[in-house]
């Protein structure tokens, strides 16, 4: 898909449904899909599904993000994420709504090339994932003065890496979102750049209502919600519309006066020796123990069956991760971990499964190691 289409008014007025990545065959002729954009994702079973977002929802989200960040016609959005991800697609929508320039990073991701590209084109705002910010810090890149904000989504940017990025001038702001919400649900305000970086809390954008259920899982309602899901059942495409005004997620959060603190997904919590263990929390601890040296997306903690303890915890790293760093971090973790949170010996994978946004494919890794 050509990114420049997103700044063309004709794209937004065209009722023909479009997929942001290769759709298997023709998009079915279903009335509910008119004026919708389809984003591919995977369910808990790994089966492909397509989230249908109306163009109206995408533009509503874009307008809210622009207002939050103070975007105007003199701003310039820089696109450095793939369009098949809602965060990348949203950059184009925001440029269209603001009537401002949009520059597209050419070629593959490279921290030095990205830095030079920002300065050359006077990019003022962009969106990145934590792995990209980690690269900027690792290679000591300094932010050009024209850049005013980086919205970091697609995962948690830890405090150490965020503070190191700020020290190099990178104006990183934590955000929280999902495809079903047309990108951002909560984003730190630019005023947060005047204080030390913290991964949370994150301010809810004004177009969202949010609450947590009895289990602490997030529910959201608002005009940028997805319309429904397209699924293949047998040989037939079925459109399942969203039911009701509220969308129930499996993300655990804390909500205090419209400020949100993410606590990971409910499906990453498992039992070990009768104790509830949060896999994502252990991953965050390891990143903190590494001082930010461990790159997001370079490892994952998985749970495998264990006859005695019900589950055993296994750290799995990409084989190109520094071995000395792995040993040092795991030793520091083991020194204070209670028995039910102890880790088995690390496993290394040469072809470490990741999504296009560098997120580890946890279920695939678990299948391979287990």
N, C-alpha and C positions, 0 to 999 in steps of 0.2 A: 504494500500500500504506500502510495506517495504522500509524504507528510504535508506537502504544500496544499493538498486537497482540503486540509482542515482549516485553512484560512480563506477558503473560497465560499462565498455565500450560497452558491449553487449546491454545494455538498450538503449543507444543513437544511436546505429546503426540499431536497430530493427524498421522496418517500420510499425509495427502493432499499430494502434491508441490505446490510453489508457486514461481512465478517472481517475482523482485523488480522486474522491469520488464515492459512489455507483451510477452506471448508471442504469436507469430503463430499464431493458432488455439488449439486445445485442447492442453494438455500430453499427450503420448502416454501410453497406458496400458502402461507398462513397469515390471515388478516391481522392478527395481533402483532406481527413482526414488522408491519409497515412503519417507516421512520425510526427504525431501531438499528443499533449497532451490536454485533455479537462478539463476545469475548470468550475464548476457550479457557476452561479451567478443569480441574479434576476433583471429583468427590472423594469421600473417605475410602471408597473402594478402588479409586484410581481410574474409574470409568470416565471417559471424556464427557463433558457437558458444556453447554454454551449459555452464558449469562446474557440476557437481552436487556440492554439499556436504551431507553428512548433518547433521541437526540435532544429533546426538551430537558430530560434529566441531566444529561452531560453538560448542557449549557447552563443549567441552574447551578450545578457544582462549580463550573468554571467562573461564573460571576461571583459566587460566594468566596472562592479562593482569591480572586483578584482583589475584591474589596478588603479582605483580611490582610493582604500583603501590601496594599496601597499601589496596585498596578494601574498605570494609565497609558495613554497613547504614546508617550515618549519612552515607555519601558521596552525591554527586549527579552522575550522568553527564549531560553536555550534548550533545545531538545537533545538529551543525551541518553534517553531510555527508549526501548523498542516500542513501536506503536501498538503491538499486540498486547501490551500491558496497559491497564487503564491509567496508570500514572504517566506514561509517555503520551498516550492519546489525549489525556487531559491537558497537557502542555499546549497542544495545537488548539484545543477548544478555548483555552484561556487567551491565547494570542488573538483568536478570532473575536471573542467577546470584547476584549480591550481595544481592538483595532490597532494593535502594536506589532512591531516586527517579531518574527520568529526565525531563529537560526538553527540549523540542523547539524549536529556534529558528524563529520564525514568519517567513514571507515570504522574500524573496530575501536573499542575503548582503550585508551592509553592516557595515563595521568598527565604526562608532560604535554602531549598533543592537545588534550582537553584544556589545560591551563592556557596554552598559547592561543587556542581558538576563542576562549572567553574574552581575552584581552583584545584580540584582533577585531572582533565583531561588537565589542561593547555590550556583551550580555549582562543584564541586570538581575535576572532571576532564572533559576533552573531547579530541576528535581533530580536527585540521585538516590541510590540505594546505599546501605552501610558499607558494602564491600568497595564501592567506588571511593567513598570518603576515606576508608582505610588506606587505599592506594595513594591518595593525595598526601596523607600523613607519612606513610612509609617512605615515599620518595622525596619528602621535604618540599613539596610544591607550595608556593605562596600564592594566595588569591590576588587576582587583579583588583585594583581599586574600584572598578566599575561595578563589580558584583555586589548586590545588596542582600540577597537571601538565597539559601539553598534549602529547599524542602526535602528532608530525608525521610523516605518511606520504604515500604517493602520489607520492613524488619526494624529491629531495635538498634539504634546507634548508641553504644555504651558510653558511659561518662568519660572514661579515659581517652577514647578516640575522639569524642566530640570536643573535649577540652584541648587536645593536641591540635585539632583542626582549627579551633578558634584562635589558638596561639599563632597559627600560620596565616591568620586573617580570613579564614573561610567562615562565612556567616551561616552556620548550620542551624536549622530549626527542626526539632523532632515533629513528626506527624504520625497519624494513625488513620488507616483507611482500609478499604476493601473493594473488590470489583463490584459487589452488589450495591455499593454506595456511590458509584461513579467516581471514585478515588477518595478524596479526603473527608474524614468525619471530624477529626480534630487536628489542629496545627498550632504550634506555639506562635505567639504574636511576635512580630519583629522587635518589639520593645524588650523581649527576652535576650536579645543580643547584647544588651547593656550589663547583663549579669553573667555569672559563671554558668557554663552549660550543664543542664541536667536532662536526662532522658524523659522525665515526667515531673509534674503533671503537664497535660497537653489540653489546651483550650478547645472545647467543642465549637465548631463553626455554627453560626446563628441559624442556618436552615435545618438543623437537626434537633430532634428530641431524642433523649436517651434515658434509659433506666436499666437497672440490673435486676435479674430475677432472684429467686430464693437461693440459687446456687452461685450467684455472683457473675452470671453470664450476661453479656450485653444484649439489649434490645434497642433497636433504633426505628425512628419513623421520620419521614420527611419527603420533600418533593423530588429528591434525586435518587430515590430507591429504584432498584431494578424492577422491570415489569414481570419477569418470569424466567423460566429456564427451559431450554430446548434439549431434549434427551432422545437418544435412539433406543427404541423398545422393539426388539426383534429386527424387522426390516423397515420400520416406520419411524419417522420423526414425530415426536409428541411435544407440544408446547404446554408446559405446566405454569399457569399464571401464579404470581405471588398472591397469597391469601391474606387479606386484612391489611391494615395500615402499618403494622409493626413487623419488623424482620427480626427473628430470633437468631442470634449468632452463638457460636461455641467459644467465643473469646471471653476470658475472665478479666474483669476490670474492677477498678475502684472509681466511684464517681462522687466528687465533692464539689457542689456549686458550679456545675458545668465544666469542671476540670476532670479529665480522664487519665487514669494511670493503668496501662495495660499490664496484665499478669499472665499472659500466655494463653494458649488454647486448653480447653478442658480435656481434649483427647491426648494431651501430652502428660497427663498425670496418671501414674500407675501405682500399684501396691508392691512393696518389697518388705518381707517379714512383717506384714500387717500394717506397715506405715505407708502413708500417702507420699509419693515422691514426684516432684515436678521436674521433668527432663529439661525444659527450657531454662528453669532457674539454675540448674547445675551448669548449663552451657554459659549462662551469663556470669556465673562465679568464675569459671575457667578463663573467660575473656578478661575479667577484672584482675585475676591473679597474674595474667600475662602482661598486665599494664597496657592492654590494648594491642599487644603484638600478635595475638591470634586473630586472624582475619575472619569476619563473619562469613559463613558459607564454606569455610575450610574444614569444618568438623561438625559432628553431631553426637549427642548421647542417645543411644537406643536401648530399648528393653527387650531382652530375649527370655524365653521360658526357662525357669529353674525349678527343679523338683522340690527343693527344700524351701526356697525363699519366695516362690511364685514367679518372681522376675529377677534377672540379674542385669546390671547396668554396664554397658560397653561403650567406651569412647571410640569413635571411628573418625579417623583423620584422612584428609587427602595426602597421598604419598609424597607430595612435594612440600609438605609442611616441615619446617626445621625440626629435626629429631631431638636435638638438645633442648629446644623450647618445649616440645611435648613432654619430655622427661621432667624438666624443671617444674612445669605447671602441674602435672599430675602428682608429683611428689609433694608440692605445696598443698594441693587439695587433700591428699591422703592424710596429711599430718593432723587435720582437724575434722575429717568427715566421720560422722557416727556410722556404726556398722551397716545400717540399712541404706546408707547413701554411698557406700564404698563402690569403687569402679573396678571392673576387671581390667586385664591388660589391654592396652590400646591395639586396635586393628587399623591397618592402612589399606587404602584403596587407590590404585593407580588411576582408574577412571571413576573418580568420585562423582556420583550423580547429583547434578544441580539443575535448577530451573534457569531460564534465560536471565533472571534477576539474581542469580547466584545463591538462591535459597537451596539448602540441601533437600533432596527428595527423601524424606525420612522413611516413608513406607518402602520405597525401593531398596534403600540401604538396609533396612531391617530384614527384608526378605533375603538379601544376599548374604548378610552376616549370620542371620539366624539359621 
